[in-house]
Amino acid sequence: MLPSNSRWLWLYYPVSWMTVCVVLAHIAFFNWALLTPREVSGTLFGGAMGTQLYLIGWGVAMIGLIVAILLRLSGSIFAWMAAGLMPLCIGGWWQLNYPDDANGNLIFSPVQSDITVAMLIGAAILASGLYACTRAKTANKKASLSGLKLFGKIVVATALSGFFVSIPLAVLKQQALPDCAVNKQGQQLTVCLDAGDTPTLVE
């Protein structure tokens, strides 16, 4: 490394690993939510709307990880391999422990064939990560980065990490609001359950 970037190295590695860990935590959450069988017999559209939201969340998290890889953040390739390993492990567990409906009256989602497809996708992601890791070791590049480029990586990684940290915080804040909540501008923040509900002012 060049001396010009040594002042940023102490910050680069912690920010890089924090970013990939935050993104990987989102991927783990959505993998578990998508692959865990749930009884959906009495739900609207068989729980498909919830599945679509989880798929969108998983896709956004994967895009975030791809951005980290394009930036060549430290640990990003290992996070990519972990992202591929997750559906293999979770899917394999549920293939072995899929809920048994003895009477045939219950509907579970996802079905076992969907879990198999997810496991195949995970295997492809894992294989591509192993290939990329092998290529990186073979190339053994030791190219130096200028201090400006390293600082730019830190800024983008911090923004990426902040984005993925802010999402669950925003969801938790929304869930903590009372029913029929409004802000000072009169905008409705949560649903009023019936016509007799009195709006609650939220600062």
C-alpha positions, 0 to 999 in steps of 0.5 A: 500500500502507498503511504498516502492511503495508510491514514485511511486503512485503520477505518477502511477494514472495519467499515468494510466488514461492518457493511458486508455483515449488515447486508449479510444479516438482511440476506439471512433474515429474508432467506429464513423468512422465504424458506420457512414453511408456514400454514397459509390455508386461511390467508389471502392469496395463500400468503403470496403478498408476504412472499413478494415483499420478502423477495423484494427485500432479498433482492435489494439485499443481494444488490447491496452485496453486489455493490460491495463486491464491485467496490471490492470491499474487504470480506465481500467475496466471503459474504457472497459465498455465505449468501449462497450457503444460507439457502443450502443449509436452511433449505436442507433443514426444512427438506428434512423437517417439512411439516407433515399434514396427516389429514391433507387439509393444510396448505404450507408455503413454500412447497418443497419444490420451491425450497429445492429451487432456492437451494439450487440458486444458493448452490450457484451463488456459492459456486460463483463465490468459490470461483471468484475466490480462487481467481483472486488467489491465483491473480494475487494482485497487490495493486495499491490504491490512492488515498482518494480512492480508498476514502471514496470506498469508505464513503460509499460503504458507510452510505450502504451500511447506513441504508441497510441499518435505517430500514429495520429502524424505520420498520420498528419505529412504524410498528411502535406507533399507535393506531390512528396516528397523525403528525403535526402536518395532519398526515396519517401515519397508521390506519384508523381501525374504525370511524370512532377512533380519535387521531393520536398526535405524534411528535 
